[in-house]
Every structure is written in structure tokens, then in C-alpha cells.
Amino acid sequence: MKTRGTILFLCLFISIPVLLSGCGPHGTTYAQRGAVHGAAAGAITGQIIGRDTKSTLIGAGAGALGGALLNDGLRYR
């Protein structure tokens, strides 16, 4: 049963940010889009590695920061 819950959790963490990333003004910046995608990837990675809420939140925060910085930097290339 734990496997089923983990799969459901991962599906929600993948689908919800992807769906909500399109909800907003058309003027979203590269940094904002990078933060959304980075937070989703970081949360999934944190959950897989740590298997608790604290690891998920740390992963989401680190992913959001990394995604925002990376995509903002790519804009100037």
C-alpha cells in the first residue's frame, strides 16, 4: 500500500505544477518559469531521497532557487 501512496504522491507533484505553470499572465519571466519547474523537480527528488516532508520542502526550495537562477542566467546568453 505504501508503494501506491508514493506513486500517487509523485503523480500529483508532477502534474499540479505543470498544470499551474500555464495559469498566469502571459508576461511570465524566464526566472519565474524556471522556479516553478525547479521546485517541482526538487520536491520530487527530495521526497525520493528523504521520504519525509522536511526533505520535500528543502528540495522544493532548493529547486526553485536553482531553477530561477539558471533560467534567468540562460536568458542573457
C-alpha positions as CSV (number, residue, x, y, z in Angstrom):
1,M,0.0,0.0,0.0
2,K,2.9,2.3,0.7
3,T,4.0,2.0,-2.9
4,R,0.6,3.0,-4.2
5,G,0.7,6.2,-2.0
6,T,4.2,7.1,-3.2
7,I,3.1,6.7,-6.8
8,L,0.1,8.9,-6.2
9,F,2.2,11.5,-4.4
10,L,4.7,11.6,-7.3
11,C,2.0,11.9,-9.9
12,L,0.4,14.9,-8.1
13,F,3.8,16.6,-7.6
14,I,4.5,16.2,-11.3
15,S,1.1,17.2,-12.7
16,I,0.0,20.1,-10.5
17,P,3.0,22.4,-11.1
18,V,2.9,21.6,-14.8
19,L,-0.8,22.5,-15.0
20,L,-0.5,25.6,-12.8
21,S,2.6,26.9,-14.6
22,G,0.3,28.0,-17.5
23,C,-2.0,29.9,-15.2
24,G,-0.8,33.4,-15.1
25,P,-0.2,36.5,-17.1
26,H,1.4,36.0,-20.5
27,G,4.4,38.0,-19.3
28,T,6.0,35.5,-17.1
29,T,9.7,35.7,-16.9
30,Y,12.3,33.1,-17.5
31,A,13.1,33.1,-13.8
32,Q,9.5,32.5,-12.8
33,R,9.1,29.6,-15.2
34,G,12.4,28.2,-14.0
35,A,11.4,28.5,-10.4
36,V,8.2,26.5,-11.0
37,H,9.9,23.7,-12.8
38,G,12.8,23.6,-10.4
39,A,10.5,23.5,-7.4
40,A,8.6,20.6,-8.9
41,A,11.8,18.7,-9.7
42,G,13.3,19.5,-6.3
43,A,10.3,18.4,-4.4
44,I,10.1,15.1,-6.2
45,T,13.9,14.5,-5.7
46,G,13.6,15.5,-2.0
47,Q,10.8,13.0,-1.5
48,I,12.5,10.2,-3.2
49,I,15.8,10.7,-1.3
50,G,14.5,11.6,2.2
51,R,11.0,10.1,2.2
52,D,9.6,12.8,4.6
53,T,8.0,16.3,4.4
54,K,11.1,18.1,5.5
55,S,13.2,16.7,2.7
56,T,10.4,17.5,0.2
57,L,10.3,21.1,1.3
58,I,14.0,21.5,1.3
59,G,14.2,20.0,-2.2
60,A,11.4,22.3,-3.4
61,G,13.1,25.4,-2.1
62,A,16.5,24.5,-3.5
63,G,14.9,23.6,-6.8
64,A,13.0,26.8,-7.0
65,L,16.1,28.9,-6.3
66,G,18.3,26.9,-8.7
67,G,15.7,26.9,-11.4
68,A,15.2,30.7,-11.2
69,L,18.9,31.4,-11.2
70,L,19.6,29.0,-14.0
71,N,16.9,30.2,-16.3
72,D,17.5,33.8,-15.6
73,G,21.1,33.3,-16.5
74,L,20.2,31.5,-19.7
75,R,18.1,34.4,-20.8
76,Y,21.3,36.5,-21.3
77,R,23.1,34.0,-23.5
